[in-house]
Amino acid sequence: MSLEGVLAVDKPAGMTSHDVVARTRRILKMKRIGHTGTLDPEVTGVLPLCLGRATRVVEYMQELPKEYEATLRLGLATDTEDLTGNIIEQTDQVSVTPAEVGKVLETFLGTISQVPPMYSAVKVDGKRLYELAREGKTVERKSREVTIYEIEMKDYEWNGPFLDVSFRALCSKGTYIRTLCVDIGRALGLPATMVKLTRTMSAGISTSECLTLEEIERFMQAGELQEHLIKVDHAIRHLPAHTVSDDKSAAAMQGQRLSSRAVAPEVTTEGSIRLYNSDGLFLGIFEKQEETGAIAPVKVFLPEI
């Protein structure tokens, strides 16, 4: 049986997300691998990889919030919004207290507007922004709304004339933490840049569930990797779980629409659900049709023989 499930990788610094996928493909000797959101090369932490049929649930996993631990430097700004770039502004002395920083952090709670940085993968007129940035070009970018669910200061340390502030943020997909660092500085009237970033949670998967690339290779060689994968239905456990009646289980597996009476408990909300048979076997993702009330298949997962 081929590998199937979500492989939570502890991404090291110095590798792109595509590098991690490429190396994992070589280790696992399989092509069907997808990730749930890229991380910049110097960013570390949780990078969930979907193996085999688990690639079909990537879109559902991407909708979940992400958590980061970051360090920003007040008093210094770069053209990339992190330390990989060129310094474009700096101050001789930062005259702000940690308490003032903490109060400003709180103002970013909720829905905020961000302008994607030039060094990002966003496309403008068919070309990625980082490609334009490398050509020395700057183009107008549309702002986008993101949500900061939680933000708190964790630590601070004076670094010469600069103040390094560490914080934790739980946010919606599409949030640029580099830009958040810059915006925090701007709110304090100071240049700022991101010094360090670690993703501590993605798609409900935390750092404690992750494996290093070395561990993945070792488990693969020992034939034990499947035991360390997160099951497909567990990876989308934020979707409500329902059970189909025994007499309609076969119809569900064949991708047929079901009467609402065949599913328990009753589906009362809009959106996708996880559907199981009475033995607890995951059958796939279904949803209630607004017009008819029927429970229609979205992605069926036939049991592997």
C-alpha positions as CSV (number, residue, x, y, z in Angstrom):
1,M,0.0,0.0,0.0
2,S,1.4,3.4,-0.9
3,L,1.9,6.1,1.7
4,E,-1.2,8.3,2.4
5,G,-1.7,11.1,4.9
6,V,-0.1,14.3,6.1
7,L,3.6,14.4,6.8
8,A,4.3,17.2,9.2
9,V,7.8,18.5,8.4
10,D,10.0,20.6,10.7
11,K,11.4,22.8,8.0
12,P,15.0,23.9,8.5
13,A,16.5,27.3,7.7
14,G,18.2,27.7,4.3
15,M,15.7,25.6,2.3
16,T,12.8,26.7,0.2
17,S,9.5,24.9,0.6
18,H,10.0,23.5,-2.9
19,D,13.4,22.2,-1.8
20,V,11.8,20.3,1.1
21,V,9.2,18.8,-1.2
22,A,11.9,17.8,-3.7
23,R,14.0,16.1,-1.0
24,T,10.9,14.4,0.4
25,R,10.0,13.0,-3.0
26,R,13.5,11.5,-3.3
27,I,13.3,10.0,0.2
28,L,9.8,8.6,-0.3
29,K,10.2,7.7,-3.9
30,M,6.8,9.2,-4.7
31,K,5.7,12.2,-6.8
32,R,2.3,12.9,-5.5
33,I,3.2,15.4,-2.7
34,G,1.7,18.8,-2.1
35,H,2.3,21.4,0.6
36,T,-0.3,23.7,2.3
37,G,1.6,27.0,2.1
38,T,5.1,28.0,1.5
39,L,7.7,29.3,3.9
40,D,10.5,31.7,3.0
41,P,14.0,30.0,2.9
42,E,15.1,31.4,6.3
43,V,11.8,30.7,8.0
44,T,11.6,27.5,10.1
45,G,8.8,25.4,11.5
46,V,5.7,23.6,10.6
47,L,5.4,22.6,6.9
48,P,2.6,20.0,6.3
49,L,3.1,17.9,3.3
50,C,0.1,15.9,1.9
51,L,1.0,12.5,0.5
52,G,-1.0,10.6,-2.1
53,R,-4.7,11.1,-1.9
54,A,-4.2,13.5,1.0
55,T,-3.4,16.1,-1.7
56,R,-7.1,16.4,-2.3
57,V,-7.7,18.1,1.1
58,V,-5.0,20.8,0.8
59,E,-7.5,23.5,0.1
60,Y,-9.4,22.6,3.3
61,M,-6.2,22.7,5.4
62,Q,-5.1,26.0,4.0
63,E,-8.2,27.8,5.3
64,L,-7.2,27.2,9.0
65,P,-5.3,29.9,11.0
66,K,-1.6,29.8,11.3
67,E,0.6,30.6,14.3
68,Y,4.0,32.2,14.3
69,E,6.7,33.3,16.7
70,A,8.6,36.2,15.4
71,T,11.2,38.7,16.4
72,L,11.2,42.2,15.0
73,R,14.0,44.8,15.3
74,L,12.9,48.4,16.0
75,G,15.2,51.1,14.6
76,L,16.2,49.3,11.4
77,A,14.4,48.9,8.0
78,T,15.4,46.8,4.9
79,D,14.1,46.6,1.4
80,T,13.0,43.0,1.9
81,E,11.4,43.6,5.4
82,D,13.8,41.1,6.9
83,L,17.5,40.8,7.5
84,T,18.3,39.3,4.1
85,G,17.8,42.7,2.5
86,N,19.7,46.0,2.2
87,I,19.4,48.5,5.0
88,I,17.3,51.5,3.8
89,E,16.8,53.3,7.1
90,Q,18.0,53.2,10.6
91,T,17.9,55.3,13.8
92,D,20.7,56.1,16.2
93,Q,18.6,55.4,19.2
94,V,15.2,53.8,19.9
95,S,13.3,55.7,22.5
96,V,10.3,53.4,23.2
97,T,9.5,51.2,26.2
98,P,8.5,47.6,26.0
99,A,5.1,48.5,27.6
100,E,4.5,50.9,24.8
101,V,5.3,48.2,22.3
102,G,2.8,45.8,24.0
103,K,0.0,48.4,23.8
104,V,0.7,48.9,20.1
105,L,0.6,45.2,19.4
106,E,-2.9,45.0,20.8
107,T,-4.1,47.6,18.2
108,F,-3.4,45.0,15.5
109,L,-6.0,42.5,16.8
110,G,-8.9,41.9,14.4
111,T,-9.1,42.5,10.7
112,I,-6.3,44.6,9.3
113,S,-5.2,45.8,5.9
114,Q,-1.8,44.7,4.5
115,V,0.1,45.7,1.3
116,P,2.0,42.6,0.1
117,P,5.8,43.2,0.2
118,M,7.7,43.5,-3.1
119,Y,9.7,40.4,-2.1
120,S,6.7,38.0,-2.2
121,A,5.2,35.5,-4.5
122,V,2.1,37.6,-5.3
123,K,1.6,37.9,-9.1
124,V,1.0,41.3,-10.8
125,D,0.3,41.2,-14.5
126,G,1.5,37.6,-14.6
127,K,4.8,38.2,-12.9
128,R,5.7,37.5,-9.3
129,L,6.6,40.5,-7.2
130,Y,10.0,39.1,-6.1
131,E,11.0,38.8,-9.8
132,L,10.2,42.5,-10.3
133,A,12.0,43.4,-7.1
134,R,15.1,41.6,-8.2
135,E,15.0,43.7,-11.4
136,G,15.0,46.8,-9.2
137,K,11.3,47.6,-9.9
138,T,8.6,48.6,-7.5
139,V,5.0,48.4,-8.5
140,E,1.7,49.4,-6.9
141,R,0.2,46.5,-4.9
142,K,-3.4,46.2,-3.8
143,S,-4.0,46.0,-0.1
144,R,-5.7,42.9,1.3
145,E,-7.5,42.2,4.5
146,V,-6.2,39.6,6.9
147,T,-7.2,38.8,10.5
148,I,-5.0,38.7,13.6
149,Y,-6.8,36.5,16.1
150,E,-4.2,36.7,18.9
151,I,-1.0,38.6,19.3
152,E,1.2,39.0,22.4
153,M,4.7,40.1,23.3
154,K,6.9,37.2,24.5
155,D,10.2,38.9,25.2
156,Y,12.4,41.9,24.4
157,E,16.1,42.5,24.3
158,W,18.2,45.6,23.6
159,N,20.7,45.0,20.7
160,G,22.9,48.1,20.8
161,P,20.7,51.1,19.8
162,F,17.9,48.8,18.6
163,L,15.2,47.0,20.5
164,D,14.4,43.3,19.5
165,V,10.9,42.4,20.3
166,S,9.6,38.7,20.2
167,F,5.9,38.1,19.8
168,R,3.4,35.4,19.0
169,A,0.7,35.8,16.5
170,L,-2.3,33.6,15.5
171,C,-3.5,34.8,12.1
172,S,-5.5,34.0,9.0
173,K,-3.9,32.6,5.8
174,G,-2.2,35.2,3.6
175,T,-0.8,37.2,6.5
176,Y,2.7,38.5,5.9
177,I,4.5,38.6,9.3
178,R,7.3,40.6,7.7
179,T,4.8,43.3,6.8
180,L,3.2,43.1,10.2
181,C,6.6,43.8,11.8
182,V,7.1,46.8,9.6
183,D,3.6,48.1,10.3
184,I,4.2,47.7,14.1
185,G,7.3,49.8,13.7
186,R,5.4,52.4,11.7
187,A,2.7,52.6,14.4
188,L,5.5,53.3,16.9
189,G,7.0,55.9,14.6
190,L,10.1,53.8,14.0
191,P,11.7,51.8,11.1
192,A,11.4,48.0,11.7
193,T,12.3,44.8,10.1
194,M,11.8,41.1,10.9
195,V,14.8,39.3,12.4
196,K,13.5,35.8,12.9
197,L,10.4,33.8,12.2
198,T,9.1,30.3,13.1
199,R,5.8,28.8,12.1
200,T,4.6,27.0,15.2
201,M,1.2,25.8,13.9
202,S,-0.3,25.3,10.5
203,A,-3.6,23.5,9.6
204,G,-4.0,22.6,13.2
205,I,-0.6,20.9,13.3
206,S,1.9,22.0,15.9
207,T,5.6,21.8,16.1
208,S,5.5,18.8,18.5
209,E,3.9,16.7,15.7
210,C,6.7,17.5,13.2
211,L,9.6,15.3,12.0
212,T,12.9,16.5,10.8
213,L,14.1,15.5,7.3
214,E,16.6,13.2,8.9
215,E,13.9,11.5,11.0
216,I,11.7,11.1,7.9
217,E,14.6,9.3,6.1
218,R,15.2,7.1,9.1
219,F,11.6,6.1,9.5
220,M,11.3,5.5,5.7
221,Q,14.2,3.2,5.7
222,A,12.8,1.3,8.6
223,G,9.4,1.0,7.0
224,E,7.7,2.9,9.8
225,L,6.8,6.2,8.2
226,Q,3.1,5.5,7.7
227,E,2.8,5.2,11.5
228,H,3.9,8.8,11.8
229,L,1.6,10.3,9.2
230,I,-1.5,12.2,10.2
231,K,-4.6,10.5,8.8
232,V,-6.5,12.4,6.0
233,D,-9.7,12.8,8.0
234,H,-7.8,13.9,11.1
235,A,-6.1,16.7,9.1
236,I,-9.5,18.1,8.3
237,R,-11.0,17.5,11.7
238,H,-12.3,21.1,11.8
239,L,-15.1,19.9,9.5
240,P,-18.2,18.5,11.3
241,A,-18.3,14.7,11.4
242,H,-21.5,12.8,10.3
243,T,-22.4,9.1,9.8
244,V,-24.3,7.6,6.9
245,S,-26.9,4.9,7.5
246,D,-25.8,1.3,6.7
247,D,-28.3,0.9,3.9
248,K,-26.8,4.1,2.1
249,S,-23.2,3.4,2.8
250,A,-22.6,1.8,-0.6
251,A,-24.3,4.7,-2.4
252,A,-22.1,7.2,-0.6
253,M,-19.0,5.3,-1.7
254,Q,-20.2,5.4,-5.2
255,G,-20.5,9.2,-5.1
256,Q,-24.3,9.3,-5.1
257,R,-26.3,12.1,-3.6
258,L,-27.9,11.1,-0.3
259,S,-31.2,12.1,1.3
260,S,-30.7,14.2,4.4
261,R,-32.5,11.5,6.4
262,A,-29.6,9.1,5.6
263,V,-27.1,11.1,7.6
264,A,-26.9,11.5,11.3
265,P,-26.8,13.8,13.1
266,E,-28.9,16.0,10.8
267,V,-26.8,18.5,8.8
268,T,-28.0,21.9,9.8
269,T,-25.1,24.1,8.7
270,E,-23.7,25.1,5.3
271,G,-20.3,24.0,4.2
272,S,-18.4,20.8,4.0
273,I,-18.7,17.8,6.3
274,R,-16.7,14.6,6.9
275,L,-18.8,11.5,6.3
276,Y,-18.2,8.1,7.9
277,N,-19.9,4.7,7.8
278,S,-21.1,3.0,11.0
279,D,-17.7,1.3,11.4
280,G,-16.0,4.7,11.5
281,L,-14.5,4.4,8.0
282,F,-13.9,7.8,6.4
283,L,-15.9,8.0,3.1
284,G,-15.1,11.5,2.0
285,I,-16.1,15.1,2.1
286,F,-19.8,15.9,1.4
287,E,-22.0,19.0,1.6
288,K,-25.6,19.9,2.0
289,Q,-27.1,21.4,-1.2
290,E,-29.0,24.5,-0.4
291,E,-31.7,24.0,-3.1
292,T,-32.6,20.4,-2.5
293,G,-31.3,19.7,1.0
294,A,-29.6,16.6,-0.4
295,I,-26.1,15.6,0.9
296,A,-23.9,15.7,-2.2
297,P,-20.4,14.3,-2.6
298,V,-17.5,16.7,-3.0
299,K,-14.5,14.3,-2.7
300,V,-15.0,10.6,-2.2
301,F,-12.3,8.5,-0.6
302,L,-12.9,4.9,-1.5
303,P,-11.4,2.5,1.0
304,E,-8.1,1.1,-0.4
305,I,-8.1,-2.7,-0.9
